[in-house]
Amino acid sequence: MGPSVVIVGAGFGGIAAAIELRKHSFEDITILEKGPGLGGTWRENTYPGCACDVPSHLYSFSFAQRKDWSRLCSPQEEILDYLGGVARDHGVGGLVVPNTKVTSCAWDDEARSWTVRSEDGRTWEADALIVATGQLHQPALPRLDGEFAGHSFHSAQWDHDYDLRGKRVAVIGTGASAVQFVPEVAKQARRLHVFQRTGNWFLPRKNHAYPRWLLAIFSYVPGVERLRRWGLFYYGESLTMGIRHPRTLGKIGWLRSAVFMRWQLRDPAVRRKVWPDYTWGCKRILFSSWFLPALQRPNVELITDPIARLCSGGVVTADGVERELDCIIYGTGFRTTEFMFPMEITGAAGRSLREEWADGPHAHLGITIPGFPSLFVMYGPNTNTSGGSIVFYEEMQASYIRQALAHVRSHGAAAIEVRRDVESASDRETQARFAGTAWTQCDSWYRDETGRVVTNWPGYMREYAERARMLDPSEYELVPAREPAPVAA
Ligand code: NAP
């Protein structure tokens, strides 16, 4: 039984936490989800070409491996289907309360529990709170002067009713999402203008469907898919190694990208515009064999002049040129460093998480925050990866949280709270480990406005697993249970 747990968010993180808790007989679990169902980013992002750029044998739960992934990197529907299936198989799909946007979570020092409120005024009480809202759920729209009179939407809110065929379309942004949908839009639009602010380093990814013989090997040769997962894990670690050591091993990654990009970019004018001027791995390395060829199609123009403003007919660049458009698609990413905000979270003594994070988000192992008893974050600060699978990290976090709650349960306590000195020391150590790495060598969505890297883990998946595998009770303090009220004579 108890403690009772409210989980906010029904993406991979929320579902991982619910499964882990259920496996260890925590029965009282509620998952509050702002959308109409589970899936998180894989329910929200439905743009054409949407797929994971992390191979599915790794971007999946270790306890729910599949032998029949259709291709190296599964498309969005397949991932959503997978997550729904895993939730169903583990009996947690029914715990999701859909269409419930949480606006505030407050710790009550007296009651020693959390009160969670939704936008429509409903409330929940719980002994523990798991915030699994992720880093990539709040679309970022650029602040541009002027107003466009045509149609526009963000890539995470794709308007499938809008027919792009024969239209003059602009895409603003060339990040991981845009490189997936630009090749698809280029096939439909009459003219496509791609506005790039910064170039990217690319590595190949064709992502053809697996041939039947390979699927048969996965299905019938014991251990092959486990071996594949292992190989992909260490391939991911090798990317991290290049990012951690940009002057030495990073050069190998750089060379692979440079050869691939030189081979793909036949048009010298496009090549000059695309070529990045920053260290390999500083921003997310993009995997696509289709984006750079798409930029060289006759109906596609790559624009690197900064956008000066919008006008009713289109976009005006700094050189004064106006492109007339029917539609603007914003591939401008997410407000990653805001994490769960604007949700209001208030911990012990009424201290808000905004105050606690005034100098930037930080949490012990990205999970626990001093002053916030039994609050746990999934995919929290410094747990993103540039060369691995978030699902791997989330499994570690789910197990860590379960151990923390088991500790509370076995001691008959009300809650558990990380020691401030422990969290400060681990934050200092995390930040120190970024020194000399590629992550610190350009601006990116990994960093906040002060330049602190707040989203990414500075090391390897293996290291995170070592640290998060076992909860160390000495790093925590227990909040004692309330004395039972005296019985009236
Ligand atoms: P993103 O990587 O943050 O890219 C946003 C793009 O918009 C960048 O090219 C950025 O340019 C540009 N941009 C932002 N503000 C702009 C402005 N004011 N004017 C002009 N350009 C602007 O966002 P995303 O492509 O949606 O991807 C976000 C993250 O989602 C990825 O990094 C990845 O972690 C995840 N994702 C994963 C997959 C997957 O397959 N696993 C697929 C898609 C997305 P700058 O580079 O100059 O900032």
Boltz pocket constraint, residues with backbone or C-beta under 6 A from the ligand:
constraints:
  - pocket:
      binder: B
      contacts: [[A, 51], [A, 52], [A, 53], [A, 54], [A, 136], [A, 142], [A, 143], [A, 155], [A, 172], [A, 173], [A, 174], [A, 175], [A, 176], [A, 177], [A, 178], [A, 195], [A, 196], [A, 197], [A, 198], [A, 199], [A, 284], [A, 307], [A, 331], [A, 332], [A, 333], [A, 334], [A, 443], [A, 444], [A, 445]]
      max_distance: 6.0
